[in-house]
Amino acid sequence: MIVVDTNVIGYLYLTSGRSEQAEKALLKDAQWAAPILWRSELRNVLAGYIRKGQLSCGDAIRIMDEAEMLMQNGEYEVNSVAVMELVKGSTCSAYDCEFVALARDLGIRLITVDKQILKQFPEDALSLEAFVHQDEDDG
């Protein structure tokens, strides 16, 4: 099991330069976890695509449905005290700290592309690229 941030979830459904990495991450570990916040963040990303004319509302709804099915049984409430403690010791947003707090609570890594999280929480976070290529370097 891995904690993934909203960007990683979004890369599965919205074509980008990182979509292939997200697909490889899913093949490597299909048990994804995230704070419930991921839903609101992905809705916001999809809203931006709709407003720019890059996605129809129907497609956005379909993507949200598929993502919710993927994350079923992998959504967690996050302890506010833990989040605030992480905020206090970093310059990351409370939103970002929710993902870090969940990874710590579950004792697993957060997979992200967020450079600020990777820099401030190197013991908790691993880049999507590093996660995907982790075992390839050994073989």
Secondary structure, 3 states (H helix, E strand, C coil): CEEECHHHHHHHHCCCCCHHHHHHHHHHCCCEEEECHHHHHHHHHHHHHHHCCCCCHHHHHHHHHHHHHHHCCCEECCCHHHHHHHHHCCCCCHHHHHHHHHHHHHCCCEEECCHHHHHHCCCCEEEHHHHHHCCCCCC
